[in-house]
Amino acid sequence: MLRLLLLIVFGVVLSGCFVPSETSVTLVPTNSINRTFTAQEINDQISAIIAAQPIPFAQNITVNLQPGEVIISGEREGLRGSITVILFAGSGQLQVMPTAIDFAGLTLQDAAITELSEALQTGLNDSSGLEGDGLQIQSILVLVDRVEIRFAP
């Protein structure tokens, strides 16, 4: 148990070396760790994930955090639209589920939406940090100015 705690503390110290100054990592009771991402960090991460797709889903991406959901807006085929997703913890990882779409001609069941969801899920899990330390995502809280992720062994 002491070894696990030392490993977690060491991981937090090391990960802090690579974390932008706006991101906070906090130890909380029961050996869990909270990591907070600002709205700007989430916007930057989602924009980069979409831009890195072989055929980007949309351009000129903006991200708007609302309690419990993330609204991703952009231009697709010359038209402005948005997709709303929720972020939640499942099987120890961050999961992405689209709940609404407002892009002409697309539905939530379209392959483009599935591909976008999978890209977001993979990219956000990769950038959430700390899973490599044997920690799993326990919970995710989306607020208007930040996203809080709780990791636990």
Secondary structure by P-SEA (a helix, b strand, c coil): caaaaaaaaaaaaaaaaaccccbbbbbbcccbbbbbbcaaaaaaaaaaaaaacccccccbbbbbbcccbbbbbbbccccccbbbbbbbbcccbbbbbbccccccccccccaaaaaaaaaaaaaaaaaccccccccccccccccccbbbbbbcc
